[in-house]
Amino acid sequence: MRLLSAAGVHDWSPAALAAATHDHGGASPLEPWRVFVECAVVLAVVVVVGATLLRPFTGTSGRWSALPAAVAGVTGTACLLVLLGTNARLPSAMPPPAVGALGVGLALIALVTAALPDARRLGRSAAWVALVCAAVALFLLVSSLLAPVAPGQRTMWWQAGTLLGIAALGWSAVSRTRSTALRRTTQAQAAVLSLALLAGLTPGAGIAGEPPPPGFALSARVAVGERRVEMLVVPHRPGINLVHSPEPGLAVSVGAKPPVPLRSKPGADGGWALVRLPEGAGSLQVHAADQVGLLPFDAGRSGPGLAVAESGGAECASVALGSLVGGATRPLVECPDARLGGADRAALDAVVSFLAARGIRALAVAGGSAPRSVAADAVVRAASTRHGIDVLYPGAERVPLLIVGGWSEAEEVLSGVATGALRAEGAYLAPWLFADPLLRIPAGQLIPLSLDPKAPDAQRYLAELQEHAPGATPTWSGYRAWRAVRDDESRRPFRMYATSLVSLDFGGRSHHGEGARWLPGGAATPVSGSLVPDTG
């Protein structure tokens, strides 16, 4: 289950959970096991907090004190392993395995303590452990609200604090000490932690509904009547913003301005619209027929930032979303078509070398107006000159066609090849054109990639993209942005892949339902060995 606020936060309030159990119209199927787990967290908080607050009236011995410890043990064992194993990432200083081991260990030791009520030494130690656990839990909960961390990291700070708080209250319930000062300190800290956990269960409490910082992509599910629609706003800054949704029939507006319908864009899926956001906080109105939903935003103050253009905006939005899903700590500052990267330059060199090795003596180049496309055109021409290959105008002869334009320009060229209006002996795509809307056009596409789309790393991107933004189209540009957040800039050899529309379960079917796939109903198959670019 994925209940997102504007910041991508899991809302554990009872109202949100009740709504989730009746949500059958979302972009991804409901996962009943996750509903059960999140409901278990809510029930655990209620039981443990209730027992803690009633402890002064019930005493510190007997079965009553074992109840919160038992609940902490069960919840810690089940929820920590499941949630930390499937949700977004924690900050690098606190990896999920460490928090999972800590929480489960604390919860299980609390169970042992509850089972041995006469073990006084262990009971006295429990008071100190409860103090430490409660302090860490409060730190995590407060930090999730106030610390300047990336939007995707706040969720895990809050969840880790909640689950560790449950274990801390379990320790507090079985603590026994003769020290009046230690006992009162433990009880006071447990009471404060109890109130913090209860506050986290109220609708809209904590960070629920908080948009990400200005400059980070705003990705959220918005309730519009009975529908829940996925929305993406880039760059989430004052001025012109690109709004996207995979859902049809939507329009968006800000303030009293008339709604702007989301329309299709060449080379991209879903609907798109350009909207001007004002400075500061506000709400984007999402219209569907006669119903309206609200998407809170906080665009900050005007200043230098990412500028999205009409032509390359769809790819730029995919990159911004990939960075957000990857847990980026800095906002995107430029769109990918602003410059030609070293990896793309090497890939284009490798394509020309691949064609030269096959005895090709002429090729055509279809470029574009963006700086990256202009630079890519120059790279292809320089490499062709080194190999003695003539460069022709697209369609002049039936020769291999190398496409280095943007998504919208590439769709026009590929459609011409598919219909026969443009003569070509195969369409060779630049790596940034590996996206389903362009690959589903039957034009005999071949593309150089440095990583197998079915590799575990690529599949992890698909899974996390589906988790954060169901219905979003996976793209190679978005995947590279996701991978860059992990500082994975390792160079791998290129291989040429051929795409085809066949009925295969390719890349990314979820074990819990239909997940994101690179090419739904199709496949990308390697047709070459390692390609070595000849940079001269």
Secondary structure, 3 states (H helix, E strand, C coil): CCCCCCCCCCCCCHHHHHHHCCCCCCCCCCCHHHHHHHHHHHHHHHHHHHHHHHHHHHCCCCHHHHHHHHHHHHHHHHHHHHHHHHCCCCCCCCCHHHHHHHHHHHHHHHHHHHHCCCCHHHHHHHHHHHHHHHHHHHHHHHHHHHCCCCHHHHHHHHHHHHHHHHHHHHHHHHCCCCCHHHHHHHHHHHHHHHHHHHHCCCCCCCCCCCCCCCCCCEEEEEEECCEEEEEEEECCCCEEEEEEECCCCCEEEECCCCCEECECCCCCCCEEEEEEECCCEEEEEEEECCEEEEEEEECCCCCCCCCCCCCCHHHHHHHHHHHHHHCCCCCCCCCHHHCCCHHHHHHHHHHHHHHHHCCCCEEEEECCCCHHHHHHHHHHHHHHHHCCCEEECCCCCCCCEEECCCHHHHHHHHHHHHHCCCCCCCEEECHHHCEHHHHCCCCCEEEEECCCCCCHHHHHHHHHHHHHCCCCCCEHHHHHHHHHHCCCCCCCCEEEEEEECCCCCCCCCECCECCCCCCCCCEEEECCCCECCCCC
